Amino acid sequence: MLSPTNILIKEAKAKTILEIGTSHGYSTVWLAEAARATGGKVLTLDLHAGKQEYARNALCKAGLADLVEFKLGDARESISTLSGPIDFVLLDLWKDLYIPCFDLFYPLLSRGAIVVADNMLFPEFSRADAELYRQHVRAKADLQSMLLPVGSRIEVSRCLRDLEFK
């Protein structure tokens, strides 16, 4: 069974893929498989070295390790060092960090870029932060955004603006 992120990346022909929250690498494998199909690359960010090591091992077993770059540390600090354009973002970390992270990568999004924010309804203790995130992205005039009934619900946003990157 394919993941929604895998399908979205392939259909968008996304090349620069950012994962914020590696965890144990389940999504990273799907992102890397899609990157292989599009000729792209995945940059994955996490605070925990052990989780990234586990993900690295999974990617090696899947033959996808060469498609992923790992950055260890605070996601906000890592994002602040990036340059654009970014074609696809998967947000999957603590929900109270969704807006601060979004505000950092938002200026780097290419036209047509897709942002997927995971776990919008569950767990319940983070639902208020997830709702604030949905309100935040939906307030952007150059984004289209909707909640999809996938898993614990995902908010999928698409960037409509044109940017010039050097």
C-alpha atoms as an extended CHARMM CRD file, in Angstrom:
* protein
*
       166  EXT
         1         1  MET       CA              0.0000000000        0.0000000000        0.0000000000  PROA      1               0.0000000000
         2         2  LEU       CA              1.3990000000        3.3960000000       -0.9780000000  PROA      2               0.0000000000
         3         3  SER       CA              1.3740000000        6.3740000000        1.3240000000  PROA      3               0.0000000000
         4         4  PRO       CA             -0.4580000000        9.5900000000        0.4000000000  PROA      4               0.0000000000
         5         5  THR       CA              2.8150000000       11.5350000000        0.6300000000  PROA      5               0.0000000000
         6         6  ASN       CA              4.4520000000        9.1610000000       -1.8470000000  PROA      6               0.0000000000
         7         7  ILE       CA              1.6580000000        9.6700000000       -4.3660000000  PROA      7               0.0000000000
         8         8  LEU       CA              1.6000000000       13.4570000000       -3.8950000000  PROA      8               0.0000000000
         9         9  ILE       CA              5.3690000000       13.7610000000       -4.4130000000  PROA      9               0.0000000000
        10        10  LYS       CA              5.2660000000       11.6860000000       -7.5800000000  PROA      10              0.0000000000
        11        11  GLU       CA              2.2990000000       13.5510000000       -9.0420000000  PROA      11              0.0000000000
        12        12  ALA       CA              3.8460000000       16.9390000000       -8.2200000000  PROA      12              0.0000000000
        13        13  LYS       CA              7.2240000000       15.7740000000       -9.5530000000  PROA      13              0.0000000000
        14        14  ALA       CA              8.7410000000       17.2280000000       -6.3720000000  PROA      14              0.0000000000
        15        15  LYS       CA             12.5400000000       17.2710000000       -6.3060000000  PROA      15              0.0000000000
        16        16  THR       CA             13.3580000000       19.0040000000       -3.0100000000  PROA      16              0.0000000000
        17        17  ILE       CA             11.5820000000       17.1520000000       -0.2250000000  PROA      17              0.0000000000
        18        18  LEU       CA             11.7640000000       18.2360000000        3.4150000000  PROA      18              0.0000000000
        19        19  GLU       CA             10.6710000000       15.9900000000        6.2640000000  PROA      19              0.0000000000
        20        20  ILE       CA             10.4090000000       17.6700000000        9.6380000000  PROA      20              0.0000000000
        21        21  GLY       CA             10.3720000000       14.8860000000       12.2000000000  PROA      21              0.0000000000
        22        22  THR       CA             12.1820000000       11.7230000000       11.0660000000  PROA      22              0.0000000000
        23        23  SER       CA             11.0650000000        9.6150000000       14.0070000000  PROA      23              0.0000000000
        24        24  HSD       CA             11.8080000000        5.9910000000       13.1050000000  PROA      24              0.0000000000
        25        25  GLY       CA             11.8030000000        6.5620000000        9.3590000000  PROA      25              0.0000000000
        26        26  TYR       CA              8.5510000000        4.9790000000        8.2080000000  PROA      26              0.0000000000
        27        27  SER       CA              7.5640000000        8.0960000000        6.2590000000  PROA      27              0.0000000000
        28        28  THR       CA             11.1830000000        8.7110000000        5.2780000000  PROA      28              0.0000000000
        29        29  VAL       CA             11.2280000000        5.4440000000        3.3390000000  PROA      29              0.0000000000
        30        30  TRP       CA              8.0990000000        6.4580000000        1.4130000000  PROA      30              0.0000000000
        31        31  LEU       CA              9.5060000000        9.9310000000        0.7500000000  PROA      31              0.0000000000
        32        32  ALA       CA             12.8090000000        8.4780000000       -0.4820000000  PROA      32              0.0000000000
        33        33  GLU       CA             11.0570000000        6.0040000000       -2.7680000000  PROA      33              0.0000000000
        34        34  ALA       CA              9.1410000000        8.9010000000       -4.3080000000  PROA      34              0.0000000000
        35        35  ALA       CA             12.3470000000       10.9520000000       -4.5690000000  PROA      35              0.0000000000
        36        36  ARG       CA             13.9260000000        8.1200000000       -6.5260000000  PROA      36              0.0000000000
        37        37  ALA       CA             11.0050000000        8.2740000000       -8.9860000000  PROA      37              0.0000000000
        38        38  THR       CA             11.2350000000       12.0720000000       -9.4100000000  PROA      38              0.0000000000
        39        39  GLY       CA             15.0180000000       12.3960000000       -9.3970000000  PROA      39              0.0000000000
        40        40  GLY       CA             14.7690000000       14.2650000000       -6.1170000000  PROA      40              0.0000000000
        41        41  LYS       CA             16.3460000000       14.2440000000       -2.6860000000  PROA      41              0.0000000000
        42        42  VAL       CA             14.9720000000       14.1320000000        0.8760000000  PROA      42              0.0000000000
        43        43  LEU       CA             16.2700000000       16.2230000000        3.7470000000  PROA      43              0.0000000000
        44        44  THR       CA             14.9870000000       14.8950000000        7.0570000000  PROA      44              0.0000000000
        45        45  LEU       CA             15.2640000000       16.6930000000       10.3950000000  PROA      45              0.0000000000
        46        46  ASP       CA             15.0580000000       15.2650000000       13.8930000000  PROA      46              0.0000000000
        47        47  LEU       CA             16.2450000000       16.0300000000       17.3890000000  PROA      47              0.0000000000
        48        48  HSD       CA             17.0290000000       12.4290000000       18.3610000000  PROA      48              0.0000000000
        49        49  ALA       CA             20.1380000000       10.6890000000       17.0260000000  PROA      49              0.0000000000
        50        50  GLY       CA             18.8160000000        7.2320000000       17.9220000000  PROA      50              0.0000000000
        51        51  LYS       CA             15.6900000000        7.7070000000       15.8420000000  PROA      51              0.0000000000
        52        52  GLN       CA             17.7120000000        8.9230000000       12.8830000000  PROA      52              0.0000000000
        53        53  GLU       CA             20.0510000000        5.9350000000       13.1710000000  PROA      53              0.0000000000
        54        54  TYR       CA             17.0590000000        3.5940000000       13.1490000000  PROA      54              0.0000000000
        55        55  ALA       CA             15.7300000000        5.3890000000       10.0540000000  PROA      55              0.0000000000
        56        56  ARG       CA             19.1440000000        5.1760000000        8.3660000000  PROA      56              0.0000000000
        57        57  ASN       CA             19.1640000000        1.4160000000        8.8550000000  PROA      57              0.0000000000
        58        58  ALA       CA             15.6640000000        1.0940000000        7.3830000000  PROA      58              0.0000000000
        59        59  LEU       CA             16.7010000000        3.1730000000        4.3620000000  PROA      59              0.0000000000
        60        60  CYS       CA             19.8220000000        1.0380000000        3.8450000000  PROA      60              0.0000000000
        61        61  LYS       CA             17.7180000000       -2.1280000000        3.8920000000  PROA      61              0.0000000000
        62        62  ALA       CA             15.3620000000       -0.5560000000        1.3380000000  PROA      62              0.0000000000
        63        63  GLY       CA             18.2550000000        0.5620000000       -0.8910000000  PROA      63              0.0000000000
        64        64  LEU       CA             17.2680000000        4.2250000000       -0.5280000000  PROA      64              0.0000000000
        65        65  ALA       CA             19.9390000000        5.6360000000        1.8050000000  PROA      65              0.0000000000
        66        66  ASP       CA             21.6680000000        7.6400000000       -0.9240000000  PROA      66              0.0000000000
        67        67  LEU       CA             18.4960000000        9.6910000000       -1.4710000000  PROA      67              0.0000000000
        68        68  VAL       CA             18.2810000000       11.0540000000        2.0750000000  PROA      68              0.0000000000
        69        69  GLU       CA             20.3070000000       13.6410000000        3.9660000000  PROA      69              0.0000000000
        70        70  PHE       CA             19.9170000000       13.7120000000        7.7500000000  PROA      70              0.0000000000
        71        71  LYS       CA             20.1820000000       16.8360000000        9.8820000000  PROA      71              0.0000000000
        72        72  LEU       CA             20.3060000000       16.3770000000       13.6220000000  PROA      72              0.0000000000
        73        73  GLY       CA             19.1490000000       19.1530000000       15.9440000000  PROA      73              0.0000000000
        74        74  ASP       CA             16.3550000000       21.5930000000       16.6100000000  PROA      74              0.0000000000
        75        75  ALA       CA             14.1210000000       21.7490000000       13.5330000000  PROA      75              0.0000000000
        76        76  ARG       CA             13.7830000000       25.5290000000       13.7060000000  PROA      76              0.0000000000
        77        77  GLU       CA             17.5460000000       26.0100000000       13.6750000000  PROA      77              0.0000000000
        78        78  SER       CA             17.9640000000       23.5330000000       10.8180000000  PROA      78              0.0000000000
        79        79  ILE       CA             15.2210000000       25.1350000000        8.7190000000  PROA      79              0.0000000000
        80        80  SER       CA             16.7120000000       28.5960000000        9.2060000000  PROA      80              0.0000000000
        81        81  THR       CA             19.8530000000       27.4210000000        7.3560000000  PROA      81              0.0000000000
        82        82  LEU       CA             17.9830000000       26.2060000000        4.2510000000  PROA      82              0.0000000000
        83        83  SER       CA             17.6130000000       27.8860000000        0.8940000000  PROA      83              0.0000000000
        84        84  GLY       CA             14.8210000000       27.2850000000       -1.5860000000  PROA      84              0.0000000000
        85        85  PRO       CA             13.0220000000       26.2640000000       -3.4820000000  PROA      85              0.0000000000
        86        86  ILE       CA             11.3320000000       23.4970000000       -1.5310000000  PROA      86              0.0000000000
        87        87  ASP       CA              8.7800000000       21.4250000000       -3.4410000000  PROA      87              0.0000000000
        88        88  PHE       CA              7.3100000000       19.2240000000       -0.7160000000  PROA      88              0.0000000000
        89        89  VAL       CA              7.2070000000       19.3110000000        3.1000000000  PROA      89              0.0000000000
        90        90  LEU       CA              5.9930000000       16.7090000000        5.5650000000  PROA      90              0.0000000000
        91        91  LEU       CA              5.4170000000       18.1830000000        9.0300000000  PROA      91              0.0000000000
        92        92  ASP       CA              5.3440000000       15.4530000000       11.6530000000  PROA      92              0.0000000000
        93        93  LEU       CA              6.7400000000       16.6780000000       14.9630000000  PROA      93              0.0000000000
        94        94  TRP       CA              5.2320000000       18.1900000000       18.0980000000  PROA      94              0.0000000000
        95        95  LYS       CA              2.1810000000       20.1810000000       17.0030000000  PROA      95              0.0000000000
        96        96  ASP       CA              3.1960000000       23.2890000000       18.9750000000  PROA      96              0.0000000000
        97        97  LEU       CA              6.1620000000       23.5430000000       16.5570000000  PROA      97              0.0000000000
        98        98  TYR       CA              4.0920000000       23.3540000000       13.3670000000  PROA      98              0.0000000000
        99        99  ILE       CA              3.5220000000       27.1110000000       13.0590000000  PROA      99              0.0000000000
       100       100  PRO       CA              7.0860000000       28.1930000000       13.9580000000  PROA      100             0.0000000000
       101       101  CYS       CA              8.5150000000       25.6550000000       11.4930000000  PROA      101             0.0000000000
       102       102  PHE       CA              5.9790000000       26.5770000000        8.8050000000  PROA      102             0.0000000000
       103       103  ASP       CA              6.8340000000       30.2680000000        9.1220000000  PROA      103             0.0000000000
       104       104  LEU       CA             10.5000000000       29.4440000000        8.5380000000  PROA      104             0.0000000000
       105       105  PHE       CA             10.0720000000       27.2740000000        5.4190000000  PROA      105             0.0000000000
       106       106  TYR       CA              7.0450000000       29.0940000000        3.9510000000  PROA      106             0.0000000000
       107       107  PRO       CA              9.1520000000       31.7630000000        2.1510000000  PROA      107             0.0000000000
       108       108  LEU       CA             11.1280000000       28.9500000000        0.4810000000  PROA      108             0.0000000000
       109       109  LEU       CA              8.1570000000       27.1280000000       -1.0640000000  PROA      109             0.0000000000
       110       110  SER       CA              8.0980000000       26.8610000000       -4.8440000000  PROA      110             0.0000000000
       111       111  ARG       CA              4.9530000000       27.4210000000       -6.8930000000  PROA      111             0.0000000000
       112       112  GLY       CA              2.9370000000       24.2280000000       -6.6230000000  PROA      112             0.0000000000
       113       113  ALA       CA              4.7700000000       23.1000000000       -3.4920000000  PROA      113             0.0000000000
       114       114  ILE       CA              2.7650000000       20.8120000000       -1.2570000000  PROA      114             0.0000000000
       115       115  VAL       CA              2.8280000000       20.8560000000        2.5370000000  PROA      115             0.0000000000
       116       116  VAL       CA              1.3800000000       17.9000000000        4.4360000000  PROA      116             0.0000000000
       117       117  ALA       CA              0.8190000000       18.2720000000        8.1720000000  PROA      117             0.0000000000
       118       118  ASP       CA              0.1860000000       14.9420000000        9.8940000000  PROA      118             0.0000000000
       119       119  ASN       CA             -2.0120000000       13.9750000000       12.8490000000  PROA      119             0.0000000000
       120       120  MET       CA             -4.4890000000       16.8420000000       12.7890000000  PROA      120             0.0000000000
       121       121  LEU       CA             -7.1260000000       15.1830000000       14.9870000000  PROA      121             0.0000000000
       122       122  PHE       CA             -5.1860000000       12.7100000000       17.0860000000  PROA      122             0.0000000000
       123       123  PRO       CA             -3.7110000000       12.5410000000       19.6000000000  PROA      123             0.0000000000
       124       124  GLU       CA             -6.3690000000       14.6100000000       21.3130000000  PROA      124             0.0000000000
       125       125  PHE       CA             -3.9340000000       16.4550000000       23.6000000000  PROA      125             0.0000000000
       126       126  SER       CA             -2.4320000000       18.2100000000       20.5580000000  PROA      126             0.0000000000
       127       127  ARG       CA             -5.6810000000       18.9500000000       18.7460000000  PROA      127             0.0000000000
       128       128  ALA       CA             -5.7670000000       22.6290000000       19.7920000000  PROA      128             0.0000000000
       129       129  ASP       CA             -2.2870000000       23.2420000000       18.3470000000  PROA      129             0.0000000000
       130       130  ALA       CA             -3.2740000000       21.3940000000       15.1640000000  PROA      130             0.0000000000
       131       131  GLU       CA             -6.3510000000       23.6050000000       14.8220000000  PROA      131             0.0000000000
       132       132  LEU       CA             -4.2280000000       26.7370000000       15.2500000000  PROA      132             0.0000000000
       133       133  TYR       CA             -1.9260000000       25.4420000000       12.5010000000  PROA      133             0.0000000000
       134       134  ARG       CA             -4.8660000000       24.8510000000       10.1360000000  PROA      134             0.0000000000
       135       135  GLN       CA             -6.1640000000       28.3720000000       10.7770000000  PROA      135             0.0000000000
       136       136  HSD       CA             -2.6720000000       29.7610000000       10.2030000000  PROA      136             0.0000000000
       137       137  VAL       CA             -2.1180000000       28.1470000000        6.8010000000  PROA      137             0.0000000000
       138       138  ARG       CA             -5.6680000000       28.8240000000        5.6430000000  PROA      138             0.0000000000
       139       139  ALA       CA             -5.1360000000       32.5310000000        6.3270000000  PROA      139             0.0000000000
       140       140  LYS       CA             -2.4200000000       32.6560000000        3.6350000000  PROA      140             0.0000000000
       141       141  ALA       CA             -3.8580000000       34.0890000000        0.4140000000  PROA      141             0.0000000000
       142       142  ASP       CA             -1.3960000000       32.1520000000       -1.7280000000  PROA      142             0.0000000000
       143       143  LEU       CA             -2.1740000000       28.7100000000       -0.2580000000  PROA      143             0.0000000000
       144       144  GLN       CA             -5.0130000000       26.3110000000       -0.8730000000  PROA      144             0.0000000000
       145       145  SER       CA             -5.5320000000       24.0120000000        2.0850000000  PROA      145             0.0000000000
       146       146  MET       CA             -7.8680000000       21.2460000000        3.1730000000  PROA      146             0.0000000000
       147       147  LEU       CA             -8.1980000000       18.5430000000        5.8040000000  PROA      147             0.0000000000
       148       148  LEU       CA             -8.2290000000       15.0310000000        4.3400000000  PROA      148             0.0000000000
       149       149  PRO       CA             -9.6090000000       11.9180000000        6.0590000000  PROA      149             0.0000000000
       150       150  VAL       CA             -6.3530000000        9.9640000000        5.9120000000  PROA      150             0.0000000000
       151       151  GLY       CA             -5.0160000000        8.2470000000        9.0420000000  PROA      151             0.0000000000
       152       152  SER       CA             -5.2800000000       10.6570000000       11.9850000000  PROA      152             0.0000000000
       153       153  ARG       CA             -6.1600000000       13.2930000000        9.3620000000  PROA      153             0.0000000000
       154       154  ILE       CA             -3.7300000000       15.3110000000        7.2840000000  PROA      154             0.0000000000
       155       155  GLU       CA             -3.8800000000       18.9570000000        6.3030000000  PROA      155             0.0000000000
       156       156  VAL       CA             -2.6950000000       19.2820000000        2.7090000000  PROA      156             0.0000000000
       157       157  SER       CA             -1.7290000000       22.7470000000        1.4730000000  PROA      157             0.0000000000
       158       158  ARG       CA             -0.5860000000       23.8350000000       -1.9830000000  PROA      158             0.0000000000
       159       159  CYS       CA              1.4210000000       26.9790000000       -2.6960000000  PROA      159             0.0000000000
       160       160  LEU       CA              0.1490000000       29.1400000000       -5.5730000000  PROA      160             0.0000000000
       161       161  ARG       CA              2.6610000000       31.9820000000       -5.6390000000  PROA      161             0.0000000000
       162       162  ASP       CA              5.5710000000       32.4950000000       -7.9820000000  PROA      162             0.0000000000
       163       163  LEU       CA              8.9980000000       33.0250000000       -6.4420000000  PROA      163             0.0000000000
       164       164  GLU       CA             12.3650000000       33.5600000000       -8.0160000000  PROA      164             0.0000000000
       165       165  PHE       CA             15.3180000000       31.7120000000       -6.5430000000  PROA      165             0.0000000000
       166       166  LYS       CA             18.9100000000       32.3180000000       -7.4040000000  PROA      166             0.0000000000
